[in-house]
Amino acid sequence: MTFFVTGASSGLGLHTAQALVRRGHIVVAGARSFKGTAVPFPDGMYRLPLDVTDQESITAFVEQALQITGSVDAVIHCAGILVLGSCEETTPEEYRQIMDTDFFGMVRVNQAVLPHMRAQGKGKIIMFSSINGLLGIPFQSAYTAAKHAVEGYAECLQMETSSFGIQVCLVEPGDHKSGAEKYRRHTEGMRPASPYEENFRRGTNVIHHDEQNGSDPDRLGEKVARAAEKKIMPFRLRVASPDQHLAVILHDILPSRINNWILRSYYLKRKQK
């Protein structure tokens, strides 16, 4: 199979692309840091420059990738950034940046590849959402909002494109040992004497701890690759620890007041080590 993978320079995108190569697939990986080449790198992966916030970059990537592969069996969306900050102090520009990359980036790339998939009568679109696409946690409001948008968009996309032989899959990872800190920056709007400072410190310490002690990203890559190879993909693929699976279930069944207390206690009242 031929795969286009966005956000493949690091993190879960890189691990997913590597898993696909190991399983014998043709992978054209895209990221802003890549330089264009039609020759596979020593690891067997083609790397092309791709900025999902730039329509011209997307058009060039798809054209070059199709010259290499001749067709596209699947697109996997992994490009994403995150900003940590309070809802009050995260700037509108930061909200726009997160939405532009994490949500609109997927929309733009899909609109570029869908005509090709419709013409060939098949295709698979795999979009990385998150556990945060199902529930919110403190100080990740921009990322959470973008992933909630991805969840709703994917449901619409699946209904609209299934008659063309196109399948959609949402990957909902929990915490994994992956990613670069430059894609997880703190908001520029936090003031030195912010009223949120103590809770922000507590909450972000928990977030960093859970990421550093998260699941194996290679295992996630393998799960995504196996799902993509299925004749019929699952619409949702949740790859998370048991407690994160439980958090989603409780979020759906408990009264919001109780669910809010549980999450607030975990992130903002947890004893710091």
N, C-alpha and C positions, 0 to 999 in steps of 0.2 A: 504494500500500500504506500501511497505518497501522502506525506503529512507536511503542512505548513504550521510552524509553532511560533507564536509571538512571545516576546519577553523571555527569550531562551538564553540569555547571557549569564543568568545566575538564578539561584533559588529553585522553586518548584518547576519553573519552565525548563531550566537546564536539566534537571533530573528526569523530567518527563521525556525530553528530546533524547537524552542518552539511553533511556530505557527502550525507546522505539528503535534506535539504531541497533542496540544489542539484539533486538528481536527481528532484525533483518529488513526493516522498513527504510524507505527513502525519506529523509528529513531535510526540509529547508527551514532553517532556523532564522528568525528575525529579531533584531535588537538594535537600539540606537548606536551602540558601541561597535557594531560589526562593520567591516569593510566588504564591499561587493566582490564576489568571485564566483565563477561557474565551475570551480574545481572543488571537490570535497576535501575537507580538512583531514588530517591523519586519523581522527576519530570516526570518519565516515559521514560526517554531517556537513551539509552546505550551509554557509553563513552569509546572509545578506543584510544590509542596513535596513532598518525599519523603525520609523517613529509613528506610533499609532495615533498621535494627535495631529499628524500632517497628511492631508489627503494625497498630495503629490508623492510623498514617500510610500504610502500604501499602494498607490497605482503602480509605481516603479517596482516595488517588491513583488506584487502579484505577477506582473509581466515577466520579470526576470525568473521568478520561481517556476512559472509555467513553461518558459523556455528550457529549463533544466529537466522538469518532470513530465511535461506534456499534458498532465491532468492533475487534479487535486481530489484525492479521496476524502481527506479530512483536514479541518483547521482546528487547532487547539489554541485557545486564547489564554495566555498566562501573563501578559503584560499588566503590571500594576504597581502602584505606589501607595504609601500610607503616611498619614500625618497624625501625630498624637497631640491632642489638645482639648480644652473644654469647648463645649458648644458656643459659649459666649465669646471666647477669645480666638477661636479658629477663624481666620479671616475669610471673607467671601471669595477672595482670589484663591485661597488654598482649597476651599470647597470646589471651586470651578476646576482647579488643576486635577484633583482626585477624580472628579466625575469625568473629565475630559479623557483621562488615561484609562481608568478602571471600567468605565461604562461606555462612553461614546467611542473609545478606541475599538471596542468589540463591534459596535454598530457599524462603524466605517469599514472595518475589514470584512464583515459579513456582507455588506452591500457590494463590496468589490468581488467577492468570490461566488456569491449566490447565482449570478447569471451563468457562470461556468458549470456549477453543480446542476442547475436546472437543465442546461443544454445536454448534459451527459446522463441525466435522469437518476442521479444518485449523489450522495455526499453526506458527510458527517461533520457536525459543528459541536465542538466540545468547549464549554466555557467554564473557566475557573471562577466559581463563586467563593463561598466561605461559610463556616458556621455563623459568621457575622452577617451573612445574608438572610439568616433565619431569626436571629436575636441580636439585641444591642448590648454592648458593654461600655462602661464609662471611658471617656476620653478617646474613643475611636469613631466619633459620629460621622465624619466625612467618609471614611472607608465603609462603615456600616451602611450608610445611605446609598453608596454606589453599588454595593453588593445586593442590597434589597432591590435596587433597580434592575440589576442583572437577572435576579430570580423572576421577576414579573415579565421582563422582556423575553426570557427564554420560553416561558409558557406560551406567549403569543406566537413566537417564532415557530415553535413546534407545530402548533395548530395550522399555521398558514403555509408551511412548507412540506408537510408530510405527504401531500398528494403528488409532490414532485420527486418522491423517493429520498427526501432529505431527512435525516435524523438529528435530534438535538440532545445533548447530555450536559447536565450541570454537575460539575465536580465541587463538592463542598468539604474542603479540608479543614481539619482542626489544626492545632499547633504542631508544627514540624520544625526540625533543626535545619533551617535553611534561610536564605535571604541575606541581603546586605543592609547594613545600617543606613546607608545613604538613601534607601527607599523607605525608611521608617523614621523620618525626621520628626522633631517636635515643632509645634506651631510657632511662627514668628510673632504671634499676637500675645503670647504669655508675658505679662508684666512682671518686673522683679518682685513686687509685693502682691502678687495675684492672690485673691481670696480662695482660689482653687489649689494653691501650691501644695498643701499637705496631702490632700486627697489625690492630686495628680501624681505626686511622688509615690504614694502607696500603690495607686492603680497601675502606673507604668512599671513599677518594680515587679508586680505580679505578672504583668504581660510579658516582660522580658524573661522572667524566670520560666514561665510556661513555654515560651518559644525555645529557649536554650535547652530545655529538658523535654522537648516535643518528640514526635514520632520520627522514624527514619524516612527521609525524603525519597530514597531509592525505592523503598517499598511502595510509596505513593505512586511514583513514576510507573512501576510495574503494573499496579492496579489500573491506572489510567490506560496504559497500553493494551492490557487484556480486554478492558471494556470496549476500547475502540475497535478491536479485532472481532468482536461479536457481530453476528449477522444482524441482531437487533440489540442496540445499546440500551442500557437502563437510562431513564430520563434523569434520575438523580443518583449520583455515586458519592456517598458520604464516607470520607476516610478520616476517622477521628478516634480518639481514645474513648473507652466506655463511659467515663464521666461526662465527656462532651456530648456523646449520643444522649445520655440521660438528661443533660441540660436542655437539649432541644425538645425532648419529649415533655419535660416538666413545663417548659415555656408554652407549649401548646395546650396543656390540660389544666394548669394551675391558674387561679385568679391572678390577675396582673400584680396586685398588691403583694402577694406572697412571692411571686417570681422575682419582683423587683427587690424584695428584701434578701432573697437568697443570693442574687448576683451582686447586690451592693455589699453584702457581708463578705463575699468572697474577695472582691476587688478592693474595697475601701476600708474594711475593718480587719483584714487578715493580718496576723502578727508578722512583723517584718523580721527577716533573719539577718 
